[in-house]
Amino acid sequence: MIDYIKMICSGFLDNLDFSDAVFGEVMSVFPVSIRLSDKLILNENQIVLSNRVVDSVIEVTENPSCPENPSNNLDFKKRKKYIVYNGLRVGESVIMIKAFGGQLYFVIDKMAKGTMGADARKGAGKL
């Protein structure tokens, strides 16, 4: 009886889809879609993008009067806004965390070029 219960529990745990680090390739940007494997392409409803993979605007203070403690001497007139172009582009490889159950994927960053060959992208998309 105990062996039967162990077998059922083991089978249940083997079939659970735990969180995992995976990677994919950007197929389109608007709307965003990412390919995990030849058989699985995620759509925008399954993807959450981090700030590291979207274009953003940052403010920079030029020549603060006291670099050691800029919070005391910030002159907001010297602030400039810059656009940081980190948005996804078609063909880029991304690193993602698959949420428990595999229904949602959080894109955490892009992969550096040349760090993972085409052979590694085949299959289930796991790191």
N, CA, C and O atoms as a Tinker XYZ file with bonds, in Angstrom:
   508  protein
     1  N      0.821000   -1.200000    0.000000    73     2
     2  CA     0.000000    0.000000    0.000000    64     1     3
     3  C      0.870000    1.272000    0.000000    63     2     4     5
     4  O      0.587000    2.217000   -0.736000    81     3
     5  N      1.919000    1.291000    0.819000    73     3     6
     6  CA     2.804000    2.452000    0.898000    64     5     7
     7  C      3.533000    2.639000   -0.426000    63     6     8     9
     8  O      3.688000    3.767000   -0.897000    81     7
     9  N      3.982000    1.538000   -1.031000    73     7    10
    10  CA     4.653000    1.635000   -2.331000    64     9    11
    11  C      3.727000    2.213000   -3.392000    63    10    12    13
    12  O      4.168000    2.970000   -4.256000    81    11
    13  N      2.452000    1.861000   -3.332000    73    11    14
    14  CA     1.464000    2.373000   -4.286000    64    13    15
    15  C      1.293000    3.886000   -4.111000    63    14    16    17
    16  O      1.223000    4.621000   -5.096000    81    15
    17  N      1.227000    4.343000   -2.878000    73    15    18
    18  CA     1.090000    5.778000   -2.596000    64    17    19
    19  C      2.339000    6.523000   -3.055000    63    18    20    21
    20  O      2.234000    7.608000   -3.626000    81    19
    21  N      3.522000    5.953000   -2.811000    73    19    22
    22  CA     4.764000    6.566000   -3.279000    64    21    23
    23  C      4.778000    6.683000   -4.794000    63    22    24    25
    24  O      5.211000    7.697000   -5.342000    81    23
    25  N      4.299000    5.637000   -5.469000    73    23    26
    26  CA     4.271000    5.644000   -6.931000    64    25    27
    27  C      3.325000    6.737000   -7.442000    63    26    28    29
    28  O      3.649000    7.424000   -8.411000    81    27
    29  N      2.175000    6.902000   -6.812000    73    27    30
    30  CA     1.216000    7.939000   -7.217000    64    29    31
    31  C      1.811000    9.325000   -6.981000    63    30    32    33
    32  O      1.722000   10.195000   -7.848000    81    31
    33  N      2.415000    9.531000   -5.818000    73    31    34
    34  CA     3.024000   10.837000   -5.508000    64    33    35
    35  C      4.169000   11.143000   -6.461000    63    34    36    37
    36  O      4.306000   12.274000   -6.927000    81    35
    37  N      4.982000   10.154000   -6.748000    73    35    38
    38  CA     6.101000   10.348000   -7.660000    64    37    39
    39  C      5.605000   10.722000   -9.056000    63    38    40    41
    40  O      6.153000   11.628000   -9.686000    81    39
    41  N      4.586000   10.040000   -9.537000    73    39    42
    42  CA     4.002000   10.355000  -10.846000    64    41    43
    43  C      3.397000   11.744000  -10.876000    63    42    44    45
    44  O      3.504000   12.450000  -11.879000    81    43
    45  N      2.761000   12.142000   -9.784000    73    43    46
    46  CA     2.172000   13.479000   -9.695000    64    45    47
    47  C      3.263000   14.548000   -9.765000    63    46    48    49
    48  O      3.145000   15.514000  -10.519000    81    47
    49  N      4.328000   14.370000   -8.974000    73    47    50
    50  CA     5.404000   15.352000   -8.957000    64    49    51
    51  C      6.137000   15.423000  -10.295000    63    50    52    53
    52  O      6.565000   16.498000  -10.713000    81    51
    53  N      6.280000   14.289000  -10.961000    73    51    54
    54  CA     6.950000   14.273000  -12.268000    64    53    55
    55  C      6.169000   15.051000  -13.313000    63    54    56    57
    56  O      6.754000   15.584000  -14.255000    81    55
    57  N      4.849000   15.121000  -13.155000    73    55    58
    58  CA     4.008000   15.798000  -14.144000    64    57    59
    59  C      3.782000   17.272000  -13.842000    63    58    60    61
    60  O      3.223000   17.992000  -14.669000    81    59
    61  N      4.211000   17.732000  -12.657000    73    59    62
    62  CA     4.078000   19.156000  -12.343000    64    61    63
    63  C      5.036000   19.959000  -13.204000    63    62    64    65
    64  O      6.128000   19.500000  -13.540000    81    63
    65  N      4.615000   21.154000  -13.550000    73    63    66
    66  CA     5.430000   22.024000  -14.397000    64    65    67
    67  C      5.970000   23.164000  -13.536000    63    66    68    69
    68  O      5.407000   24.258000  -13.514000    81    67
    69  N      7.071000   22.896000  -12.826000    73    67    70
    70  CA     7.644000   23.870000  -11.905000    64    69    71
    71  C      8.239000   25.056000  -12.657000    63    70    72    73
    72  O      8.443000   25.008000  -13.870000    81    71
    73  N      8.511000   26.124000  -11.902000    73    71    74
    74  CA     9.198000   27.279000  -12.476000    64    73    75
    75  C     10.575000   26.848000  -12.965000    63    74    76    77
    76  O     11.198000   25.944000  -12.408000    81    75
    77  N     11.033000   27.517000  -14.019000    73    75    78
    78  CA    12.295000   27.120000  -14.613000    64    77    79
    79  C     12.849000   28.291000  -15.408000    63    78    80    81
    80  O     12.094000   29.134000  -15.893000    81    79
    81  N     14.167000   28.341000  -15.540000    73    79    82
    82  CA    14.794000   29.325000  -16.416000    64    81    83
    83  C     14.806000   28.749000  -17.830000    63    82    84    85
    84  O     15.239000   27.616000  -18.040000    81    83
    85  N     14.335000   29.524000  -18.785000    73    83    86
    86  CA    14.284000   29.088000  -20.182000    64    85    87
    87  C     14.759000   30.235000  -21.064000    63    86    88    89
    88  O     14.915000   31.361000  -20.593000    81    87
    89  N     14.985000   29.956000  -22.318000    73    87    90
    90  CA    15.329000   31.030000  -23.233000    64    89    91
    91  C     14.539000   30.853000  -24.511000    63    90    92    93
    92  O     14.030000   29.773000  -24.809000    81    91
    93  N     14.449000   31.946000  -25.262000    73    91    94
    94  CA    13.700000   31.919000  -26.503000    64    93    95
    95  C     14.250000   32.934000  -27.480000    63    94    96    97
    96  O     15.202000   33.659000  -27.194000    81    95
    97  N     13.620000   32.962000  -28.641000    73    95    98
    98  CA    14.014000   33.888000  -29.698000    64    97    99
    99  C     12.824000   34.777000  -30.045000    63    98   100   101
   100  O     11.712000   34.288000  -30.244000    81    99
   101  N     13.063000   36.084000  -30.115000    73    99   102
   102  CA    12.011000   37.047000  -30.426000    64   101   103
   103  C     11.589000   36.862000  -31.884000    63   102   104   105
   104  O     12.407000   36.961000  -32.798000    81   103
   105  N     10.309000   36.595000  -32.080000    73   103   106
   106  CA     9.772000   36.390000  -33.425000    64   105   107
   107  C      9.126000   37.663000  -33.976000    63   106   108   109
   108  O      9.224000   37.951000  -35.169000    81   107
   109  N      8.461000   38.428000  -33.090000    73   107   110
   110  CA     7.875000   39.704000  -33.498000    64   109   111
   111  C      7.861000   40.624000  -32.284000    63   110   112   113
   112  O      7.930000   40.172000  -31.141000    81   111
   113  N      7.768000   41.940000  -32.559000    73   111   114
   114  CA     7.819000   42.930000  -31.489000    64   113   115
   115  C      6.443000   43.519000  -31.200000    63   114   116   117
   116  O      6.086000   43.702000  -30.036000    81   115
   117  N      5.671000   43.817000  -32.232000    73   115   118
   118  CA     4.326000   44.398000  -32.065000    64   117   119
   119  C      3.312000   43.566000  -32.813000    63   118   120   121
   120  O      3.204000   43.744000  -34.027000    81   119
   121  N      2.568000   42.685000  -32.203000    73   119   122
   122  CA     2.622000   42.287000  -30.790000    64   121   123
   123  C      3.819000   41.369000  -30.557000    63   122   124   125
   124  O      4.303000   40.704000  -31.472000    81   123
   125  N      4.282000   41.352000  -29.311000    73   123   126
   126  CA     5.458000   40.554000  -28.990000    64   125   127
   127  C      5.125000   39.061000  -29.035000    63   126   128   129
   128  O      4.095000   38.625000  -28.523000    81   127
   129  N      6.014000   38.294000  -29.656000    73   127   130
   130  CA     5.918000   36.838000  -29.625000    64   129   131
   131  C      7.336000   36.282000  -29.549000    63   130   132   133
   132  O      8.266000   36.804000  -30.164000    81   131
   133  N      7.471000   35.208000  -28.776000    73   131   134
   134  CA     8.785000   34.614000  -28.533000    64   133   135
   135  C      8.682000   33.107000  -28.748000    63   134   136   137
   136  O      7.785000   32.446000  -28.226000    81   135
   137  N      9.625000   32.582000  -29.531000    73   135   138
   138  CA     9.649000   31.141000  -29.798000    64   137   139
   139  C     10.528000   30.446000  -28.772000    63   138   140   141
   140  O     11.690000   30.804000  -28.581000    81   139
   141  N      9.947000   29.440000  -28.113000    73   139   142
   142  CA    10.707000   28.619000  -27.175000    64   141   143
   143  C     11.291000   27.400000  -27.865000    63   142   144   145
   144  O     12.399000   26.968000  -27.547000    81   143
   145  N     10.550000   26.853000  -28.801000    73   143   146
   146  CA    10.998000   25.678000  -29.548000    64   145   147
   147  C     10.269000   25.693000  -30.886000    63   146   148   149
   148  O      9.481000   26.598000  -31.162000    81   147
   149  N     10.534000   24.692000  -31.708000    73   147   150
   150  CA     9.864000   24.627000  -33.003000    64   149   151
   151  C      8.356000   24.485000  -32.855000    63   150   152   153
   152  O      7.605000   24.837000  -33.765000    81   151
   153  N      7.913000   23.974000  -31.718000    73   151   154
   154  CA     6.484000   23.711000  -31.518000    64   153   155
   155  C      5.786000   24.695000  -30.590000    63   154   156   157
   156  O      4.560000   24.667000  -30.486000    81   155
   157  N      6.529000   25.559000  -29.918000    73   155   158
   158  CA     5.919000   26.451000  -28.932000    64   157   159
   159  C      6.332000   27.892000  -29.163000    63   158   160   161
   160  O      7.503000   28.246000  -29.026000    81   159
   161  N      5.347000   28.725000  -29.518000    73   159   162
   162  CA     5.557000   30.169000  -29.676000    64   161   163
   163  C      4.629000   30.874000  -28.701000    63   162   164   165
   164  O      3.414000   30.674000  -28.724000    81   163
   165  N      5.218000   31.707000  -27.839000    73   163   166
   166  CA     4.440000   32.451000  -26.844000    64   165   167
   167  C      3.883000   33.717000  -27.469000    63   166   168   169
   168  O      4.535000   34.356000  -28.294000    81   167
   169  N      2.660000   34.076000  -27.063000    73   167   170
   170  CA     2.075000   35.333000  -27.544000    64   169   171
   171  C      2.091000   36.366000  -26.422000    63   170   172   173
   172  O      2.501000   36.070000  -25.299000    81   171
   173  N      1.644000   37.574000  -26.733000    73   171   174
   174  CA     1.719000   38.692000  -25.781000    64   173   175
   175  C      0.951000   38.436000  -24.488000    63   174   176   177
   176  O      1.274000   39.036000  -23.463000    81   175
   177  N     -0.052000   37.565000  -24.507000    73   175   178
   178  CA    -0.817000   37.262000  -23.296000    64   177   179
   179  C     -0.066000   36.349000  -22.341000    63   178   180   181
   180  O     -0.471000   36.200000  -21.188000    81   179
   181  N      1.011000   35.740000  -22.792000    73   179   182
   182  CA     1.787000   34.809000  -21.981000    64   181   183
   183  C      3.120000   35.405000  -21.535000    63   182   184   185
   184  O      3.897000   34.740000  -20.849000    81   183
   185  N      3.387000   36.645000  -21.917000    73   183   186
   186  CA     4.704000   37.242000  -21.706000    64   185   187
   187  C      4.604000   38.499000  -20.847000    63   186   188   189
   188  O      3.735000   39.344000  -21.061000    81   187
   189  N      5.512000   38.609000  -19.868000    73   187   190
   190  CA     5.668000   39.820000  -19.066000    64   189   191
   191  C      7.089000   40.317000  -19.302000    63   190   192   193
   192  O      8.047000   39.560000  -19.150000    81   191
   193  N      7.226000   41.584000  -19.673000    73   191   194
   194  CA     8.539000   42.158000  -19.987000    64   193   195
   195  C      9.085000   42.939000  -18.797000    63   194   196   197
   196  O      8.359000   43.713000  -18.173000    81   195
   197  N     10.355000   42.738000  -18.484000    73   195   198
   198  CA    11.001000   43.525000  -17.434000    64   197   199
   199  C     11.472000   44.854000  -18.031000    63   198   200   201
   200  O     11.469000   45.030000  -19.249000    81   199
   201  N     11.869000   45.772000  -17.176000    73   199   202
   202  CA    12.370000   47.068000  -17.637000    64   201   203
   203  C     13.650000   46.945000  -18.448000    63   202   204   205
   204  O     13.992000   47.861000  -19.196000    81   203
   205  N     14.360000   45.838000  -18.314000    73   203   206
   206  CA    15.625000   45.651000  -19.030000    64   205   207
   207  C     15.430000   45.365000  -20.512000    63   206   208   209
   208  O     16.396000   45.407000  -21.273000    81   207
   209  N     14.203000   45.076000  -20.939000    73   207   210
   210  CA    13.971000   44.721000  -22.342000    64   209   211
   211  C     12.943000   45.631000  -23.023000    63   210   212   213
   212  O     12.338000   45.257000  -24.028000    81   211
   213  N     12.755000   46.826000  -22.465000    73   211   214
   214  CA    11.858000   47.805000  -23.088000    64   213   215
   215  C     12.589000   49.145000  -23.203000    63   214   216   217
   216  O     13.492000   49.429000  -22.416000    81   215
   217  N     12.205000   49.956000  -24.170000    73   215   218
   218  CA    12.758000   51.303000  -24.276000    64   217   219
   219  C     12.275000   52.119000  -23.084000    63   218   220   221
   220  O     11.141000   51.953000  -22.635000    81   219
   221  N     13.129000   52.999000  -22.570000    73   219   222
   222  CA    12.744000   53.798000  -21.417000    64   221   223
   223  C     13.409000   55.161000  -21.470000    63   222   224   225
   224  O     14.334000   55.387000  -22.251000    81   223
   225  N     12.932000   56.060000  -20.637000    73   223   226
   226  CA    13.506000   57.400000  -20.519000    64   225   227
   227  C     14.145000   57.511000  -19.146000    63   226   228   229
   228  O     13.526000   57.179000  -18.135000    81   227
   229  N     15.387000   57.978000  -19.114000    73   227   230
   230  CA    16.057000   58.210000  -17.839000    64   229   231
   231  C     16.412000   59.683000  -17.728000    63   230   232   233
   232  O     16.593000   60.369000  -18.734000    81   231
   233  N     16.510000   60.163000  -16.486000    73   231   234
   234  CA    16.943000   61.529000  -16.239000    64   233   235
   235  C     18.335000   61.494000  -15.630000    63   234   236   237
   236  O     18.603000   60.715000  -14.716000    81   235
   237  N     19.215000   62.340000  -16.140000    73   235   238
   238  CA    20.585000   62.407000  -15.659000    64   237   239
   239  C     20.877000   63.850000  -15.286000    63   238   240   241
   240  O     20.561000   64.778000  -16.030000    81   239
   241  N     21.490000   64.021000  -14.111000    73   239   242
   242  CA    21.907000   65.353000  -13.686000    64   241   243
   243  C     23.324000   65.579000  -14.164000    63   242   244   245
   244  O     24.228000   64.800000  -13.860000    81   243
   245  N     23.512000   66.643000  -14.910000    73   243   246
   246  CA    24.836000   66.955000  -15.425000    64   245   247
   247  C     25.584000   67.835000  -14.440000    63   246   248   249
   248  O     25.039000   68.810000  -13.924000    81   247
   249  N     26.836000   67.482000  -14.185000    73   247   250
   250  CA    27.729000   68.264000  -13.332000    64   249   251
   251  C     27.110000   68.652000  -11.994000    63   250   252   253
   252  O     26.956000   69.838000  -11.704000    81   251
   253  N     26.753000   67.664000  -11.178000    73   251   254
   254  CA    26.235000   68.051000   -9.855000    64   253   255
   255  C     27.314000   68.788000   -9.076000    63   254   256   257
   256  O     28.500000   68.483000   -9.209000    81   255
   257  N     26.909000   69.748000   -8.273000    73   255   258
   258  CA    27.898000   70.570000   -7.580000    64   257   259
   259  C     28.618000   69.810000   -6.468000    63   258   260   261
   260  O     29.698000   70.227000   -6.050000    81   259
   261  N     28.052000   68.709000   -5.979000    73   259   262
   262  CA    28.717000   67.912000   -4.943000    64   261   263
   263  C     28.559000   66.434000   -5.299000    63   262   264   265
   264  O     27.583000   65.805000   -4.887000    81   263
   265  N     29.501000   65.871000   -6.056000    73   263   266
   266  CA    29.372000   64.484000   -6.500000    64   265   267
   267  C     29.319000   63.465000   -5.363000    63   266   268   269
   268  O     28.725000   62.399000   -5.525000    81   267
   269  N     29.934000   63.774000   -4.209000    73   267   270
   270  CA    29.932000   62.829000   -3.095000    64   269   271
   271  C     28.536000   62.667000   -2.488000    63   270   272   273
   272  O     28.184000   61.585000   -2.017000    81   271
   273  N     27.759000   63.719000   -2.500000    73   271   274
   274  CA    26.408000   63.667000   -1.931000    64   273   275
   275  C     25.468000   64.466000   -2.827000    63   274   276   277
   276  O     25.048000   65.563000   -2.459000    81   275
   277  N     25.138000   63.933000   -3.990000    73   275   278
   278  CA    24.350000   64.713000   -4.944000    64   277   279
   279  C     22.940000   65.037000   -4.475000    63   278   280   281
   280  O     22.324000   65.963000   -5.005000    81   279
   281  N     22.408000   64.310000   -3.503000    73   279   282
   282  CA    21.033000   64.575000   -3.078000    64   281   283
   283  C     20.901000   65.945000   -2.421000    63   282   284   285
   284  O     19.815000   66.524000   -2.420000    81   283
   285  N     21.988000   66.472000   -1.862000    73   283   286
   286  CA    21.935000   67.776000   -1.207000    64   285   287
   287  C     22.028000   68.934000   -2.199000    63   286   288   289
   288  O     21.575000   70.037000   -1.894000    81   287
   289  N     22.592000   68.710000   -3.350000    73   287   290
   290  CA    22.911000   69.812000   -4.236000    64   289   291
   291  C     22.370000   69.660000   -5.658000    63   290   292   293
   292  O     22.893000   70.276000   -6.587000    81   291
   293  N     21.348000   68.862000   -5.830000    73   291   294
   294  CA    20.848000   68.658000   -7.185000    64   293   295
   295  C     20.180000   69.922000   -7.709000    63   294   296   297
   296  O     19.314000   70.512000   -7.062000    81   295
   297  N     20.595000   70.300000   -8.857000    73   295   298
   298  CA    19.971000   71.416000   -9.545000    64   297   299
   299  C     19.114000   70.813000  -10.648000    63   298   300   301
   300  O     19.634000   70.356000  -11.666000    81   299
   301  N     17.813000   70.811000  -10.448000    73   299   302
   302  CA    16.923000   70.144000  -11.388000    64   301   303
   303  C     16.916000   70.808000  -12.755000    63   302   304   305
   304  O     16.445000   70.217000  -13.727000    81   303
   305  N     17.430000   72.022000  -12.842000    73   303   306
   306  CA    17.524000   72.670000  -14.139000    64   305   307
   307  C     18.610000   72.030000  -14.999000    63   306   308   309
   308  O     18.599000   72.162000  -16.223000    81   307
   309  N     19.549000   71.337000  -14.355000    73   307   310
   310  CA    20.636000   70.701000  -15.086000    64   309   311
   311  C     20.320000   69.261000  -15.477000    63   310   312   313
   312  O     21.169000   68.568000  -16.038000    81   311
   313  N     19.122000   68.817000  -15.189000    73   311   314
   314  CA    18.737000   67.464000  -15.548000    64   313   315
   315  C     18.399000   67.382000  -17.023000    63   314   316   317
   316  O     17.785000   68.279000  -17.599000    81   315
   317  N     18.823000   66.268000  -17.615000    73   315   318
   318  CA    18.485000   66.017000  -19.013000    64   317   319
   319  C     17.871000   64.640000  -19.117000    63   318   320   321
   320  O     18.203000   63.728000  -18.361000    81   319
   321  N     16.969000   64.511000  -20.070000    73   319   322
   322  CA    16.327000   63.222000  -20.307000    64   321   323
   323  C     16.981000   62.555000  -21.512000    63   322   324   325
   324  O     17.270000   63.188000  -22.528000    81   323
   325  N     17.203000   61.249000  -21.358000    73   323   326
   326  CA    17.765000   60.447000  -22.437000    64   325   327
   327  C     16.890000   59.222000  -22.659000    63   326   328   329
   328  O     16.314000   58.672000  -21.720000    81   327
   329  N     16.804000   58.812000  -23.895000    73   327   330
   330  CA    16.067000   57.594000  -24.218000    64   329   331
   331  C     17.067000   56.443000  -24.275000    63   330   332   333
   332  O     18.098000   56.532000  -24.941000    81   331
   333  N     16.747000   55.366000  -23.569000    73   331   334
   334  CA    17.564000   54.156000  -23.594000    64   333   335
   335  C     16.826000   53.139000  -24.452000    63   334   336   337
   336  O     15.712000   52.728000  -24.126000    81   335
   337  N     17.449000   52.742000  -25.535000    73   335   338
   338  CA    16.816000   51.836000  -26.485000    64   337   339
   339  C     17.172000   50.385000  -26.160000    63   338   340   341
   340  O     18.072000   49.801000  -26.763000    81   339
   341  N     16.453000   49.820000  -25.202000    73   339   342
   342  CA    16.655000   48.426000  -24.809000    64   341   343
   343  C     15.549000   47.513000  -25.330000    63   342   344   345
   344  O     15.525000   46.326000  -25.005000    81   343
   345  N     14.644000   48.047000  -26.124000    73   343   346
   346  CA    13.510000   47.259000  -26.597000    64   345   347
   347  C     13.942000   46.018000  -27.363000    63   346   348   349
   348  O     15.020000   45.966000  -27.956000    81   347
   349  N     13.070000   45.028000  -27.331000    73   347   350
   350  CA    13.352000   43.780000  -28.040000    64   349   351
   351  C     13.375000   44.010000  -29.542000    63   350   352   353
   352  O     12.688000   44.885000  -30.069000    81   351
   353  N     14.180000   43.203000  -30.215000    73   351   354
   354  CA    14.257000   43.227000  -31.675000    64   353   355
   355  C     14.142000   41.802000  -32.195000    63   354   356   357
   356  O     14.587000   40.854000  -31.547000    81   355
   357  N     13.552000   41.665000  -33.353000    73   355   358
   358  CA    13.354000   40.349000  -33.959000    64   357   359
   359  C     14.700000   39.648000  -34.091000    63   358   360   361
   360  O     15.680000   40.243000  -34.539000    81   359
   361  N     14.737000   38.385000  -33.700000    73   359   362
   362  CA    15.944000   37.580000  -33.809000    64   361   363
   363  C     16.797000   37.540000  -32.556000    63   362   364   365
   364  O     17.696000   36.706000  -32.454000    81   363
   365  N     16.534000   38.431000  -31.590000    73   363   366
   366  CA    17.321000   38.424000  -30.359000    64   365   367
   367  C     16.932000   37.232000  -29.485000    63   366   368   369
   368  O     15.785000   36.784000  -29.491000    81   367
   369  N     17.905000   36.734000  -28.741000    73   367   370
   370  CA    17.655000   35.667000  -27.773000    64   369   371
   371  C     17.419000   36.299000  -26.414000    63   370   372   373
   372  O     18.099000   37.252000  -26.033000    81   371
   373  N     16.446000   35.757000  -25.682000    73   371   374
   374  CA    16.095000   36.301000  -24.374000    64   373   375
   375  C     16.121000   35.204000  -23.321000    63   374   376   377
   376  O     15.931000   34.025000  -23.619000    81   375
   377  N     16.360000   35.619000  -22.090000    73   375   378
   378  CA    16.332000   34.732000  -20.935000    64   377   379
   379  C     15.024000   34.991000  -20.206000    63   378   380   381
   380  O     14.665000   36.141000  -19.954000    81   379
   381  N     14.309000   33.921000  -19.867000    73   379   382
   382  CA    13.009000   34.060000  -19.224000    64   381   383
   383  C     12.899000   33.131000  -18.019000    63   382   384   385
   384  O     13.633000   32.150000  -17.901000    81   383
   385  N     11.979000   33.458000  -17.142000    73   383   386
   386  CA    11.605000   32.569000  -16.057000    64   385   387
   387  C     10.175000   32.126000  -16.333000    63   386   388   389
   388  O      9.268000   32.946000  -16.476000    81   387
   389  N      9.996000   30.825000  -16.405000    73   387   390
   390  CA     8.663000   30.262000  -16.622000    64   389   391
   391  C      7.976000   30.166000  -15.271000    63   390   392   393
   392  O      8.520000   29.581000  -14.334000    81   391
   393  N      6.795000   30.731000  -15.167000    73   391   394
   394  CA     6.041000   30.676000  -13.922000    64   393   395
   395  C      5.541000   29.257000  -13.692000    63   394   396   397
   396  O      5.401000   28.477000  -14.635000    81   395
   397  N      5.276000   28.932000  -12.446000    73   395   398
   398  CA     4.740000   27.622000  -12.082000    64   397   399
   399  C      3.526000   27.319000  -12.949000    63   398   400   401
   400  O      2.599000   28.126000  -13.013000    81   399
   401  N      3.515000   26.202000  -13.599000    73   399   402
   402  CA     2.417000   25.819000  -14.479000    64   401   403
   403  C      2.688000   26.135000  -15.937000    63   402   404   405
   404  O      2.022000   25.590000  -16.817000    81   403
   405  N      3.642000   26.995000  -16.212000    73   403   406
   406  CA     4.041000   27.276000  -17.583000    64   405   407
   407  C      3.084000   28.127000  -18.390000    63   406   408   409
   408  O      3.152000   28.121000  -19.619000    81   407
   409  N      2.185000   28.867000  -17.732000    73   407   410
   410  CA     1.236000   29.695000  -18.466000    64   409   411
   411  C      1.722000   31.125000  -18.658000    63   410   412   413
   412  O      1.179000   31.859000  -19.483000    81   411
   413  N      2.739000   31.525000  -17.905000    73   411   414
   414  CA     3.240000   32.896000  -17.964000    64   413   415
   415  C      4.761000   32.864000  -17.941000    63   414   416   417
   416  O      5.365000   32.085000  -17.205000    81   415
   417  N      5.377000   33.727000  -18.761000    73   415   418
   418  CA     6.834000   33.780000  -18.870000    64   417   419
   419  C      7.287000   35.215000  -18.644000    63   418   420   421
   420  O      6.776000   36.142000  -19.272000    81   419
   421  N      8.255000   35.393000  -17.735000    73   419   422
   422  CA     8.774000   36.707000  -17.387000    64   421   423
   423  C     10.121000   36.883000  -18.079000    63   422   424   425
   424  O     11.084000   36.192000  -17.750000    81   423
   425  N     10.190000   37.813000  -19.040000    73   423   426
   426  CA    11.430000   38.061000  -19.781000    64   425   427
   427  C     12.306000   38.950000  -18.910000    63   426   428   429
   428  O     11.970000   40.104000  -18.645000    81   427
   429  N     13.446000   38.395000  -18.463000    73   427   430
   430  CA    14.287000   39.142000  -17.534000    64   429   431
   431  C     15.420000   39.885000  -18.221000    63   430   432   433
   432  O     15.855000   40.925000  -17.727000    81   431
   433  N     15.912000   39.375000  -19.358000    73   431   434
   434  CA    17.022000   40.061000  -20.016000    64   433   435
   435  C     17.256000   39.467000  -21.395000    63   434   436   437
   436  O     16.681000   38.445000  -21.768000    81   435
   437  N     18.125000   40.149000  -22.138000    73   435   438
   438  CA    18.569000   39.641000  -23.433000    64   437   439
   439  C     19.852000   38.856000  -23.213000    63   438   440   441
   440  O     20.579000   39.087000  -22.247000    81   439
   441  N     20.119000   37.930000  -24.117000    73   439   442
   442  CA    21.369000   37.183000  -24.053000    64   441   443
   443  C     22.416000   37.911000  -24.877000    63   442   444   445
   444  O     22.106000   38.465000  -25.932000    81   443
   445  N     23.650000   37.912000  -24.402000    73   443   446
   446  CA    24.742000   38.523000  -25.152000    64   445   447
   447  C     24.948000   37.752000  -26.451000    63   446   448   449
   448  O     24.839000   36.526000  -26.478000    81   447
   449  N     25.239000   38.465000  -27.505000    73   447   450
   450  CA    25.447000   37.823000  -28.805000    64   449   451
   451  C     26.602000   36.840000  -28.728000    63   450   452   453
   452  O     27.642000   37.115000  -28.129000    81   451
   453  N     26.392000   35.686000  -29.351000    73   451   454
   454  CA    27.440000   34.685000  -29.423000    64   453   455
   455  C     27.602000   33.826000  -28.186000    63   454   456   457
   456  O     28.549000   33.044000  -28.106000    81   455
   457  N     26.692000   33.948000  -27.205000    73   455   458
   458  CA    26.840000   33.149000  -25.993000    64   457   459
   459  C     26.157000   31.803000  -26.089000    63   458   460   461
   460  O     26.462000   30.905000  -25.304000    81   459
   461  N     25.242000   31.636000  -27.028000    73   459   462
   462  CA    24.552000   30.368000  -27.146000    64   461   463
   463  C     24.292000   30.095000  -28.612000    63   462   464   465
   464  O     23.636000   30.889000  -29.287000    81   463
   465  N     24.793000   28.994000  -29.106000    73   463   466
   466  CA    24.671000   28.650000  -30.515000    64   465   467
   467  C     23.299000   28.156000  -30.896000    63   466   468   469
   468  O     22.455000   27.921000  -30.031000    81   467
   469  N     23.071000   27.998000  -32.171000    73   467   470
   470  CA    21.789000   27.542000  -32.692000    64   469   471
   471  C     21.452000   26.145000  -32.196000    63   470   472   473
   472  O     20.277000   25.841000  -31.990000    81   471
   473  N     22.445000   25.285000  -31.999000    73   471   474
   474  CA    22.175000   23.934000  -31.529000    64   473   475
   475  C     21.554000   23.945000  -30.139000    63   474   476   477
   476  O     20.716000   23.098000  -29.831000    81   475
   477  N     21.953000   24.893000  -29.299000    73   475   478
   478  CA    21.419000   24.957000  -27.947000    64   477   479
   479  C     19.993000   25.460000  -27.938000    63   478   480   481
   480  O     19.256000   25.196000  -26.988000    81   479
   481  N     19.581000   26.182000  -28.974000    73   479   482
   482  CA    18.219000   26.705000  -29.020000    64   481   483
   483  C     17.205000   25.650000  -29.418000    63   482   484   485
   484  O     16.005000   25.860000  -29.241000    81   483
   485  N     17.645000   24.534000  -29.944000    73   483   486
   486  CA    16.728000   23.474000  -30.341000    64   485   487
   487  C     16.213000   22.769000  -29.105000    63   486   488   489
   488  O     16.894000   22.727000  -28.080000    81   487
   489  N     15.023000   22.217000  -29.193000    73   487   490
   490  CA    14.493000   21.414000  -28.096000    64   489   491
   491  C     13.571000   22.200000  -27.209000    63   490   492   493
   492  O     12.827000   23.058000  -27.686000    81   491
   493  N     13.607000   21.920000  -25.920000    73   491   494
   494  CA    12.632000   22.448000  -24.980000    64   493   495
   495  C     12.888000   23.878000  -24.572000    63   494   496   497
   496  O     12.028000   24.480000  -23.928000    81   495
   497  N     14.023000   24.453000  -24.912000    73   495   498
   498  CA    14.289000   25.831000  -24.571000    64   497   499
   499  C     14.836000   26.024000  -23.175000    63   498   500   501
   500  O     14.882000   27.157000  -22.694000    81   499
   501  N     15.255000   24.955000  -22.499000    73   499   502
   502  CA    15.794000   25.093000  -21.150000    64   501   503
   503  C     17.260000   25.437000  -21.217000    63   502   504   505
   504  O     17.966000   25.040000  -22.145000    81   503
   505  N     17.716000   26.187000  -20.217000    73   503   506
   506  CA    19.131000   26.535000  -20.101000    64   505   507
   507  C     19.926000   25.337000  -19.661000    63   506   508
   508  O     21.144000   25.428000  -19.505000    81   507
